[in-house]
Amino acid sequence: MSMLKDKMAGIIPGMRDEIKNLVKEHGDKEISKVTLKMIYGGMRGVKGLVCDTSEVPPDKGLIIREIMLKDLTEKIPEEIFWLLCTGQLPTKAEVADLQAELHAHAGVPDYVWKVLEAMPKDSHPMCMLDTGILVMEGESEFRKRYTQGMRKEDYWEPTLADSIRILAILPELAGGVYRMRYGKGPRIKSDTKLDWSADYVHMLGLPDNDGTFAKLMRLYLTLHSDHEGGNVSAHTCHCVGSALSDPYYAVSAGLNGLAGPLHGLANQECLGWVLDVMKKFNGVPSEKDLEKFAWDTLNAGKVVPGYGHAVLRITDPRFDAFLAFGKKYCADDPVFQTVERGFNVVPNVLRQVQKIADPWPNVDAGSGGLLYHFGLREFEYYTVLFSVSRAMGMLSQLIVSRAWGEPIERPKSVPTKWLKAQVTK
């Protein structure tokens, strides 16, 4: 038994009892009030899901298992996944054991590459990544065990096994997609001496002589790993998984949601806006020029990408982390300087617009500029990076959900006619 599986086996019985007793004692208590505005506003603000891996208070930002994000920025993704699953940071021995398990389950099957090679040459890299994961569904340990017959209490075990397998192949799959889609040459073999994120950078094949890009990737994969259960990718994965679809189906579905322009595509739109500013002003704009460009964007009926958030009412702590990284490693880069200057100017513009509740930058305002600095300039690929990271959150949520026996998701829907009758009584 792996250390992670052993650790979770010790935690799960207590978690099940806690939830069972909570429902037994307080099952009829009202938790959330739902208004008509919430229903027609995409369920914004409705408390109707359970997510124990992370939370996002509007005045604090991302908290993973009760640990503030600012205290996790030096951790590697293996530590974050362990934390997401167990609620505890791992020891060095536990990290080494998880890394050994990931290496043992790595290796993208040849049949996956054959399928991807048969796709149109201009396929979107996200479609290629999702397809690669879904093509491997036949390897699902969960589907095999469920077909054979197993107790509901044991569902989490093959879910964990599938999750390890998916995480193990993701860096190679994503790296291979990058090289195949953009004509970068043959795929690069994994280096088992490297950690998960550094190996991903290695398989991308971009220059990283001093290891700084690997440091950025560790930070990037940590910052994007989880963000509550209500965002589109996490919620979609949860909903599909609640039907007991195996993790390959559920994660592929979640990543399909991440591919949308209102979710995972945001960072490339932010970078595009920054580059447009620089093109207009032939380099890093002055604060006055940047202010005018922001107003021009708003007056054209558009939004300034990278600013505002569905939940947060502060500067996104993930943006703060990227900003600190940029100041340390690429302060002289014109693109980064424009991003930093935008942070000084754009919120003051947006605060003058009455309908904008949150004028502060979110994570997407900073991430694209750093990726661009390190030579990753294929914008369409940025969502793949997001996907490699967010898979940790989706899978950990799925494991925990099956550990305590969460049922199939089935909210009640009503027609507009019924709602009109209710509000006019």
Secondary structure by P-SEA (a helix, b strand, c coil): ccaaaaaaaaccaaaaaaaaaaaaaccccccccccaaaaaacccccccccccccccccccccccccccccccccccaaaaaaaaaccccccaaaaaaaaaaaaaaccccaaaaaaaaaccccccaaaaaaaaaaaaccccaaaaaaaacccccaaaaaaaaaaaaaaaaaaaaaaaaaaaaaccccbbbbcccccaaaaaaaaaccccccaaaaaaaaaaaaaacccccccaaaaaaaaaaaacccaaaaaaaaaaaaacccccaaaaaaaaaaaaaaaaacccccaaaaaaaaaaaaaaccccccccccccccccaaaaaaaaaaaacccccaaaaaaaaaaacaaaaaaaccccccccccccccaaaaaaaaccccccaaaaaaaaaaaaaaaaaaaaaaaaccccbbbbbbcaaaaaaaaac
